[in-house]
Every structure is written in C-alpha cells, then in structure tokens.
Amino acid sequence: MKKSRLTVAVENGIVHLPDDGMIGVFGAIADTDLRGLPSERCEIIQGFKPDHDALSAQRYSVRVDAGGPYAASLIILPRAKEAGRMMLADAIQVTPNGLVIVDGNKTDGIDSFFKECRKQFDTSPAFSKAHGKLFSFTAPADSASLFRPKGTSKVDGFKTVPGVFSAGKIDRGSIALAAALPEKLPKRLADLGAGWGYLSRQILTRASVTELHLIEADYAALECAKENVTDTRAVFHWADATHFTAEIPFDGIVTNPPFHTSRKADPNIGRAFITAAASMLKPAGRMWMVANRHLPYERTLAETFRNVEEIAGDNSFKILHASHPLRSKRR
C-alpha cells in the first residue's frame, strides 16, 4: 500500500502526535492508510455501515459519533463541504486544546479549509503531497462554533443533516419514482437505501401497506428518517442493503440506489442493489426502482427477474418495474 500524506508526515516528524491519550479519527474509510497512528489509541468515527464494519474488522475501535475528550483528532475531509465543517467543529469540541490534524485532497476543498483555519488559529505550514495537503493546529473547544453549520435543516418538512445524500433538496429521481408507484402496493415492503425517508413516507400513504422496512447504510440519514417517518408500520435497519438478509422475504421492494463512488459513477452499486433485492423477495415479489437514464441496469434486471418493464421516465430518469425473481442467492 502506498503511504498516505498522514503516514509520511508522522514518519518524517512533520506531525508530532501526543505521547499518550486517545486519538479521534473522523472520516476514515475502509482503505484509509492509518499506519502513521498507533491503532490501539485510535477511535474512529464512521457512520457509513460498510466502512464501519470494515474498520471494525481491522480491529479498530469504531463508533458512529464522537466520544472524547481526545488528546488529538484527525479529520479526513469528505467531498461535502458542510459535512467537512461539521467534522471539524466536532473534532475541535472533543479535542480541547489538543492537536487537530486536517488532511484532504484539493478536489475536496483542502485549500479553502487551510485558509480559513489559518485566519483563526496558529496553524502549521501545509504539507503538500499527492494533490492534497495536511496541516495541524490547537484550539479551545469553544472555537468549534466558528465552523459548525446549522447541523439540521428542513427540506419541505423533512429533517436532513449535512453530508447525507440530497441534504438540501428532495432528489428528483425519488420524486419521479414516488409518482410512478401504484396506488395499491404489496403488504410487506422494504425501501433499500431509504436515506432520510422521503420515499418511505410516500409509500406509507398507501393503506395496503402493513409493514415497511427502511434499510439504510448511512447512520446519520437513518436517524433523520426516524424523525421524518413516524408511522408505526415503519421498521428501521442500519445496514448495507447489498448484504442485508431478510428474516421473512418481502412482497415488494422500492429503491433509488446510489450510483457514485466518490466522484465517479459506478453502476456496480446499482447492480448489487438489484441482485440483493431479488434475494429478499418472495417468488412472486415485485420491485420498483429509479435510475438515471444512462445507467445500464437492464441486463442485470433481465438476468435476475422474469418480468422487467419501464413504466415511466423522461430524458433524465427511468422508472423500472420487475417481478418474479429468478435467483434466490446473490451472485
């Protein structure tokens, strides 16, 4: 594995870690190179279930929210600016007068973060490597408010938080899928990749639904969904939809699957959702999904379901309906 900026910075004395005390790590994912940190002193804050589980399997201590107080904290900037600001505020608050390290790529806005922190704190020089930068500073806990965004917002009456998918507005694909759903839906349903609950709330307007399982990998989004979807028919699961096992097969599934890994479109995520859905359905089960028009899901659907049809769409989206899964096991 190629050494990260962090590992190089620690090994070369550019960053001096405290001799003892826990280190909070914000934003690490499954393949983040943390070799520069003493693993037994790390507490990783990660709410995305696949990364949470992968890091736990590497024997790190992992939690969904910040603990502390920490002797030092590391922030690995995410793509979403407001989510990065929230991480930074959390790290400052739980690392009072301790070392705060910020590491990020240029494409994730590290330059603007460095400039802003330099105005507020006595920061180290920026260490540049591999199209990114790393810097550090110390700050009192009460300075966290300088960076903390609102934290929550309302989108047409729905609670969201920075960093979750479509935090600022209802996703157009979800709106299109909700409009295409039949008035009478099967009794026992799942919403795969339920997010903060927009589709689930539309599904639960149908009197025919007796039970709806919201399956979502992003802990923060699911916590929002619990406030947005208060119907007693709703059941919540913090889980990776592509590896979820239903105790009882579902009658139907509704999904707006993600299709990005970082900044790149990755149709394999949607394909994994399709095969996972087929494995969760009864033999006569049905699935409704939305996808961007350019995404090539039809072949996977044809290989996984007996019947497939496009029931609605426009130049941007297609709404697909599939029924009678052909395979009971994931490939």
C-alpha positions as CSV (number, residue, x, y, z in Angstrom):
1,M,0.0,0.0,0.0
2,K,1.3,3.4,-0.9
3,K,2.0,5.6,2.1
4,S,-0.6,8.4,2.7
5,R,0.2,12.0,3.5
6,L,-0.5,11.3,7.1
7,T,1.9,8.3,7.4
8,V,4.7,10.3,5.6
9,A,4.0,13.3,7.8
10,V,4.2,11.3,11.1
11,E,7.2,9.2,10.0
12,N,9.2,12.4,9.0
13,G,8.3,14.4,12.1
14,I,6.1,16.9,10.2
15,V,3.3,16.0,12.7
16,H,4.1,15.2,16.3
17,L,1.5,13.1,18.0
18,P,1.0,13.4,21.8
19,D,2.7,10.6,23.7
20,D,-0.5,9.3,25.3
21,G,-4.3,9.7,25.1
22,M,-6.9,8.6,22.6
23,I,-6.9,9.9,19.0
24,G,-10.2,10.6,17.4
25,V,-10.3,9.9,13.6
26,F,-13.1,11.5,11.6
27,G,-13.9,10.4,8.0
28,A,-11.6,7.3,7.6
29,I,-13.0,4.7,5.2
30,A,-12.2,1.1,4.7
31,D,-8.9,1.5,2.8
32,T,-7.6,4.7,4.5
33,D,-3.9,4.4,5.3
34,L,-3.7,5.0,9.1
35,R,-0.4,3.3,9.6
36,G,1.0,6.6,10.9
37,L,-1.2,6.4,14.0
38,P,-1.0,3.9,16.9
39,S,-4.0,1.7,16.2
40,E,-4.6,0.9,19.9
41,R,-5.1,4.6,20.6
42,C,-7.4,5.3,17.7
43,E,-11.2,5.8,18.0
44,I,-12.7,6.1,14.5
45,I,-16.0,8.0,14.0
46,Q,-17.7,6.5,11.0
47,G,-21.4,6.1,10.4
48,F,-21.4,4.5,6.9
49,K,-22.1,0.9,7.7
50,P,-19.8,-0.8,5.1
51,D,-16.8,1.3,6.2
52,H,-17.8,1.0,9.9
53,D,-17.8,-2.8,9.6
54,A,-14.6,-3.0,7.5
55,L,-12.7,-0.8,10.0
56,S,-14.0,-2.9,12.9
57,A,-12.8,-6.0,11.1
58,Q,-9.3,-4.4,11.1
59,R,-9.7,-4.3,14.9
60,Y,-10.1,-0.5,15.2
61,S,-12.4,0.9,17.8
62,V,-15.2,2.4,15.7
63,R,-18.3,4.4,16.8
64,V,-21.0,6.4,15.0
65,D,-20.5,9.7,16.8
66,A,-17.7,11.5,18.6
67,G,-16.7,10.4,22.1
68,G,-13.7,12.1,23.6
69,P,-12.1,14.0,25.1
70,Y,-9.3,13.1,22.7
71,A,-5.6,14.1,23.0
72,A,-5.6,14.6,19.2
73,S,-8.0,14.3,16.4
74,L,-7.6,13.7,12.6
75,I,-10.2,15.0,10.1
76,I,-10.1,13.4,6.6
77,L,-12.1,15.8,4.6
78,P,-15.1,14.4,2.8
79,R,-16.4,15.6,-0.5
80,A,-19.3,17.6,1.0
81,K,-18.1,21.0,2.3
82,E,-20.7,21.3,5.1
83,A,-20.1,17.8,6.3
84,G,-16.4,18.7,6.5
85,R,-17.1,21.8,8.5
86,M,-19.3,19.7,10.9
87,M,-16.4,17.2,11.3
88,L,-14.0,20.0,12.0
89,A,-16.3,21.6,14.6
90,D,-16.9,18.2,16.3
91,A,-13.2,17.5,16.4
92,I,-12.3,20.9,17.9
93,Q,-15.0,20.4,20.6
94,V,-13.9,17.0,21.7
95,T,-10.1,17.8,21.5
96,P,-9.9,20.8,23.8
97,N,-6.5,22.5,23.5
98,G,-5.3,19.3,21.8
99,L,-3.8,18.7,18.4
100,V,-6.2,18.8,15.4
101,I,-4.9,17.5,12.1
102,V,-6.8,18.2,8.9
103,D,-6.0,16.1,5.8
104,G,-7.7,16.4,2.4
105,N,-7.4,16.5,-1.3
106,K,-7.6,19.6,-3.4
107,T,-10.7,18.3,-5.0
108,D,-12.3,18.1,-1.6
109,G,-11.6,21.8,-0.7
110,I,-8.5,21.4,1.5
111,D,-7.1,24.8,0.3
112,S,-10.1,26.8,1.5
113,F,-10.1,24.9,4.8
114,F,-6.5,25.7,5.3
115,K,-7.0,29.4,4.5
116,E,-10.0,29.6,6.9
117,C,-8.2,27.8,9.8
118,R,-5.1,29.9,9.3
119,K,-7.2,33.0,9.9
120,Q,-8.4,31.6,13.2
121,F,-5.5,29.6,14.6
122,D,-1.8,29.3,14.6
123,T,-1.6,26.5,12.1
124,S,1.4,24.5,11.0
125,P,2.7,25.0,7.4
126,A,0.7,22.9,5.0
127,F,2.4,19.7,4.0
128,S,1.6,19.0,0.3
129,K,1.7,15.6,-1.3
130,A,-0.3,13.7,-3.9
131,H,-2.7,16.5,-4.9
132,G,-3.6,17.3,-1.3
133,K,-2.5,18.9,1.9
134,L,-2.2,18.2,5.6
135,F,-1.9,20.8,8.4
136,S,-2.5,21.0,12.1
137,F,-3.3,23.4,14.9
138,T,-4.6,23.5,18.5
139,A,-7.8,25.3,19.5
140,P,-10.0,25.7,22.6
141,A,-13.3,23.8,22.5
142,D,-15.4,27.0,22.4
143,S,-14.0,27.8,19.0
144,A,-16.0,24.9,17.5
145,S,-18.8,27.3,16.8
146,L,-16.7,29.1,14.2
147,F,-17.1,26.1,11.9
148,R,-20.3,24.4,12.9
149,P,-23.1,24.6,10.4
150,K,-26.7,24.6,11.4
151,G,-26.5,20.9,11.9
152,T,-30.0,20.2,10.7
153,S,-32.3,21.7,8.1
154,K,-35.8,21.2,6.9
155,V,-36.5,20.2,3.2
156,D,-40.2,20.5,2.6
157,G,-40.8,19.4,6.2
158,F,-38.2,16.7,6.2
159,K,-35.2,16.9,8.6
160,T,-31.8,16.5,7.0
161,V,-28.2,17.0,8.1
162,P,-25.0,18.0,6.2
163,G,-23.3,15.1,4.4
164,V,-26.3,12.9,3.8
165,F,-27.5,12.3,0.2
166,S,-29.6,15.1,-1.2
167,A,-29.4,17.1,2.1
168,G,-30.5,20.3,0.5
169,K,-33.5,19.2,-1.6
170,I,-35.6,16.2,-2.4
171,D,-33.9,14.1,-5.1
172,R,-35.6,14.4,-8.5
173,G,-35.3,10.6,-9.0
174,S,-37.1,9.9,-5.8
175,I,-39.9,12.3,-6.7
176,A,-40.3,10.6,-10.1
177,L,-40.3,7.1,-8.5
178,A,-42.9,8.1,-5.9
179,A,-45.2,9.5,-8.6
180,A,-45.0,6.2,-10.6
181,L,-45.8,3.9,-7.7
182,P,-49.2,2.2,-8.0
183,E,-51.9,3.2,-5.5
184,K,-52.1,-0.3,-4.2
185,L,-48.8,-1.6,-3.1
186,P,-47.9,-5.1,-1.6
187,K,-48.4,-5.5,2.1
188,R,-44.8,-6.1,3.3
189,L,-42.2,-3.8,1.7
190,A,-38.6,-2.7,2.0
191,D,-37.1,0.6,1.0
192,L,-33.5,-0.2,0.0
193,G,-31.2,2.8,0.6
194,A,-34.0,4.7,2.3
195,G,-31.9,7.8,3.0
196,W,-33.7,10.3,5.2
197,G,-37.1,8.9,4.4
198,Y,-38.7,10.7,1.6
199,L,-39.8,7.7,-0.4
200,S,-40.8,5.7,2.7
201,R,-43.2,8.5,3.7
202,Q,-44.8,8.4,0.2
203,I,-45.1,4.6,0.4
204,L,-46.8,4.7,3.7
205,T,-49.6,6.9,2.3
206,R,-50.9,3.6,0.8
207,A,-53.4,1.8,3.1
208,S,-52.5,-1.5,1.6
209,V,-49.0,-1.4,3.2
210,T,-48.9,-3.2,6.6
211,E,-45.1,-3.1,7.1
212,L,-42.3,-1.1,5.7
213,H,-38.6,-1.8,6.4
214,L,-36.2,1.2,5.9
215,I,-32.7,-0.2,5.1
216,E,-30.0,2.5,5.1
217,A,-26.2,2.3,5.5
218,D,-25.7,6.0,6.5
219,Y,-26.4,6.2,10.2
220,A,-27.0,10.0,10.1
221,A,-29.5,9.6,7.3
222,L,-31.3,6.8,9.2
223,E,-31.5,8.9,12.3
224,C,-33.2,11.7,10.2
225,A,-35.6,9.1,8.8
226,K,-36.6,8.1,12.3
227,E,-37.8,11.6,12.8
228,N,-39.3,12.0,9.3
229,V,-41.2,8.7,9.3
230,T,-43.2,8.3,12.4
231,D,-45.7,5.8,11.1
232,T,-45.9,2.7,13.4
233,R,-45.7,0.5,10.3
234,A,-42.1,1.6,9.8
235,V,-39.1,-0.6,10.9
236,F,-35.6,0.8,10.7
237,H,-32.4,-1.1,9.9
238,W,-28.9,0.4,9.9
239,A,-27.4,-1.9,7.4
240,D,-25.7,-2.3,4.0
241,A,-28.6,-3.0,1.7
242,T,-26.4,-5.1,-0.6
243,H,-25.7,-7.5,2.3
244,F,-29.0,-7.4,4.2
245,T,-30.7,-10.7,4.9
246,A,-34.5,-10.5,5.4
247,E,-35.8,-12.9,8.1
248,I,-39.0,-13.1,6.1
249,P,-39.0,-12.5,2.3
250,F,-40.7,-9.2,1.3
251,D,-43.7,-8.9,-1.0
252,G,-42.2,-5.8,-2.6
253,I,-39.2,-3.5,-2.7
254,V,-38.8,0.1,-3.7
255,T,-35.3,1.6,-4.3
256,N,-33.5,4.6,-5.5
257,P,-30.0,3.0,-5.4
258,P,-26.8,5.1,-5.1
259,F,-24.6,5.1,-8.2
260,H,-21.5,7.0,-7.2
261,T,-18.2,6.0,-5.6
262,S,-16.6,9.3,-4.6
263,R,-16.9,11.4,-7.8
264,K,-17.2,8.6,-10.3
265,A,-20.4,6.9,-11.5
266,D,-20.3,3.2,-10.6
267,P,-23.1,1.1,-12.0
268,N,-22.0,-1.9,-10.0
269,I,-23.6,-0.4,-6.9
270,G,-27.0,-0.4,-8.5
271,R,-26.4,-3.9,-9.9
272,A,-25.6,-5.0,-6.4
273,F,-28.9,-3.5,-5.1
274,I,-30.8,-5.3,-7.9
275,T,-29.4,-8.7,-7.0
276,A,-29.8,-8.1,-3.3
277,A,-33.4,-7.1,-3.9
278,A,-34.1,-10.3,-5.8
279,S,-32.7,-12.4,-2.9
280,M,-35.0,-10.7,-0.4
281,L,-38.2,-11.1,-2.4
282,K,-40.9,-13.8,-2.4
283,P,-41.1,-15.9,-5.6
284,A,-43.8,-13.6,-6.9
285,G,-42.3,-10.5,-5.4
286,R,-42.1,-7.1,-7.2
287,M,-39.6,-4.3,-7.3
288,W,-39.8,-0.7,-8.4
289,M,-36.6,1.3,-8.9
290,V,-35.5,4.6,-10.4
291,A,-32.2,5.1,-12.3
292,N,-30.5,7.8,-14.3
293,R,-31.3,7.2,-17.9
294,H,-27.7,6.4,-18.9
295,L,-27.1,3.7,-16.3
296,P,-27.1,0.1,-17.8
297,Y,-29.2,-1.9,-15.4
298,E,-31.4,-3.7,-17.9
299,R,-29.2,-6.7,-18.4
300,T,-28.8,-7.3,-14.7
301,L,-32.6,-7.0,-14.3
302,A,-33.2,-9.4,-17.1
303,E,-30.8,-11.9,-15.6
304,T,-32.4,-11.5,-12.1
305,F,-36.2,-11.2,-12.8
306,R,-38.6,-13.0,-15.1
307,N,-40.5,-9.8,-16.0
308,V,-39.0,-6.4,-16.5
309,E,-40.6,-3.2,-17.9
310,E,-40.1,0.5,-17.9
311,I,-43.2,2.1,-16.6
312,A,-42.3,5.8,-16.6
313,G,-39.4,8.1,-17.3
314,D,-38.1,11.1,-19.1
315,N,-34.7,12.2,-20.6
316,S,-33.1,12.1,-17.1
317,F,-34.7,9.1,-15.4
318,K,-36.3,5.8,-16.0
319,I,-38.7,4.0,-13.6
320,L,-38.4,0.3,-13.8
321,H,-40.7,-2.4,-12.5
322,A,-39.5,-6.0,-12.1
323,S,-41.3,-9.1,-10.8
324,H,-40.7,-12.8,-10.1
325,P,-37.0,-13.0,-9.1
326,L,-35.2,-15.8,-10.9
327,R,-32.5,-16.3,-8.3
328,S,-32.7,-16.7,-4.6
329,K,-29.0,-16.2,-3.9
330,R,-26.7,-13.3,-4.5
331,R,-24.0,-13.8,-7.1
